């Protein structure tokens, strides 16, 4: 696989980030939906994310780790501001060099534009609030995922926490993620030849005593196709809401007017 194609797909996967039920599952869904509604009331967010991925391509293994920090003001409002920084480490790409490659991606949103600074490129694109708010909800886990994705959802109490665990419908999850990735292809040079197929998905939501989800964990096993080559991937995501309810201020850089504009397709 070509290195830039791998990176493009991984970035899109990162920025992504679950029917009829028994009485226990119905109760768990009520807790899940109530906690999401509580998080949606937040007027600002401070998130930390850790992502670990292992990808096997033929006899080669690629390991990717990333740490991200996201801050938002008015995440569902008309004057949204966002600052997201991701530090990614990739090993096993190319000639299999032992030294991991380090990649940093910085993105912002303000005043109707989405900005990205990555791999020596600074670009921006006009983006309406409906689109960026939808993407913000995907990134922060605040958008209610379709209930048909969730199955075998369980609820348990541990101290002050209500803990929701679930397994998911891989086929429906695949459609959901591919739809989201399509929205991002202009920014990360994705092509129509890049696709994924979810095999297994499971996760845990932690609801604190104030009723907020303040941590999410997700494990996904999938198959990835890039430029005709197939790879198996295991991905683990851990997202923490830092002090939900505390006011957060987003500081934007002074050079946003120097970013090259990408026409809207």
N, C-alpha and C positions, 0 to 999 in steps of 0.2 A: 504494500500500500504506500502511496505517496505520503510523505510526512505532512504536508499542508492539509491534505484531505483528511488525515487522521485527526489533526488538531481541530479542524473546522467542525467535524462531527462531534468530537468530545466537548467542545465549547457549547455547541447547540444542546447536547445532552445535559450538560451541567446546568445551563440557564433554564432548563426545563424544571424539578426539583420539586379513594384511592379511590332483591330481589326478595326477592321474598326471603324473610329471615325468621329465625326462632324468636321467642320473647326476649331472650338474652341479647341477641343481635339487635333487635329493635331498640332495646334500652341503650345499647352501646352506640347505635346511630344517633339516638337522641342526645347523648352526651357529646358525641363528635360534632353534631350540627350546632349545639348550644355553644360549645367552645369556639367553633369557627366564627359564630356570630359575635362572640365576645371579642375575639381578635380583630374582627372587621371594624370594631368601634375605635381601635387605636388610631390616633392622629399622627403618630410617628413610630418608626421601627428601627431597632438596632439588632442586626442578625449576624451570627457567625456560622459558617458552614465548613464542613470537612468532607471531602469526597475521595474515596479510594477505589481504583479500578484496576483490574487485571484482565488483559486481553491476549488471547492466544491466536496467532496467525500462522497456520501451518505448524512448523516446529519452533517458531519464534514467540517469545512472550514479551509483551509491552506492559509496563507498570506505570500508572498515572496516579499522582496524588495532587490534591489541591486544597488550599485554604482560602476562604473568602470572607470578606467583611462587607456588609450591605447596610447602608443607612438611608432612610426615607422620611421625608416630610409629606404629610397629606397623601398617604398611599392610594386613597380612592377619591381624592379631591380634584378640583379644577386647577390647582397650582402645585401639582406634584413636583418634587425635587428628589433626585436619587443619586447616590454615589456608591458604586460597587467596585471593589478591587479583588481580583483573583490572582493568586500566585500558584502556578502549576509546574509540577516536575514530571518529566517524561523520561523513562529509561527503556532501552531495548529497541529504539527506533533507529533506522538506518543500518549502519554496520554493526549494531549491537554494542556500541561504545559503553564502557562501564560508567562513565560520568553522565549523570542525568542532564537532560536539557531543561533549562529553566525558562518559563514563559510567564510574563505578567500581562494581564488584561485589566484595563481601567475603563469603566463605562459610567456615563452620567445621563441624567435626563433633566431638562429645564426648558421652560418657555417654548414648548412645542417641538423640541429637537432631541433626538437620541444620539449620544456621542460615544465613540469607542476609540481607545488608544491601545493598539496591539501590534506587536511584531513590526514596529517602525512606522505604522500607519496611524494617522489621526483622521477619522472620518466622522461625518454626521449625516443624519437623514431626518427630514421632517416626519413627525409621527404624531397622530392625533391622540387625544387623551383616552379615547375608548380602547385603542390598540395598546398603548403603553400601560394602561391600568390593568388590562387583561394579562399582559406579560408580567407585570409586577405581582399580580395575584398568583400566577404560576410559580414565580421564583420564590415567593415568601410562603407558599403553602396556604394562602388565605382563600383561594378559590375552592368552593366545595367541589370535590371530585365526584363524578357521576356515581351514584350508589350502585349501579350495575357492575362497576369495577370491583367494589368491595365484596368479599365473601368470607365466611368463617370469622366474622369480627367478634371479639370478646372483650369484656370489661372486667377489670379487677381493681381493688382498692389497695394501696400501699402507703401507709402513713397519711400524709396530706394530699397524696396524688391519686387521681383516677387514671389508670393506664389502659389504653385501647390498643389491642394488637389485632392484626388482620393478615389474611392472604388475599391476593388479588387475581382478577381475571386478566391473564396475559394478553389475550387477543384484543380485548377492548382497550386495555392500557396501551397497546401498540398503536391503535388508531388515534388515541388521545395524544400521545407524545409526538407522533408523526405530524399531526395537525399543528402542534405548537412549533415544531422544528421548521415547518414550512414558512412560518412567520419570520424566522430569523435568518433565512438563507442569504439575504442580501448583505448581511453584516459579516457572516463567517464563510462566505464563498462556498456554500453548499451547492451540490448539484442534485439533479433528479435521480442520479444513479446511487445516491447514498440512502440507505434505509436500515431499519432495525426491526427485529421481531422479538417481543418479550416472551420468555419461556416461563419464568417464575418471578413473582413479586410478593414481598411481605414487608410489614412495617409496624412501628409502634408510635403512638401519640401519647405524650405526657401532659395531663391537664392538672394545673396547680390549684391550690385552695381558693385562689381568686377567680377561678374558672377559665383562665387563659391556657392555651396550648403554649408551653414554653420550651418544648423540645420535640423534635421528630426524628425518627430513624427509619431508614428504608434500605432494603436489600433487593437487588434486581439481577436476574440472570437473563442474558439476551444473546441474540446473534446479530452481528452488524455486517452490512455489506457496503464496501466502499470501492468504487471503480471496478466492480466485478469480482473482487476478492472478499471472501467470507471470513469472519472472525467470531470466536466465542468470547463473551465478556461477562465478568462478575463486577457489580458496582455496589458500593456501600456509601450511603449518605447520612450524615449526622448534622442536623440544623438546630441551633439554639437561639431562642429569643432572649436577648439580654435585657433583663428588668422590664418586662412588658408593662406599659403604663407610664414609664418615665419619658419625659419630653426629650426628643432628639433634634439636633440642628445639623443640617447638611451644608458643608462648606464647598463651594464650587471653585475650580481654578480660574485664573484670569485670562487664559488663552483660548477659550472655547470658540471665539470668533475666527481663529486661525485653522480650525478643522476643515478638511475638504468635504464638500457636500456631495452626497450620493443621490442621484435622482430617484424619486419614488417610482417603483415599477408599476 
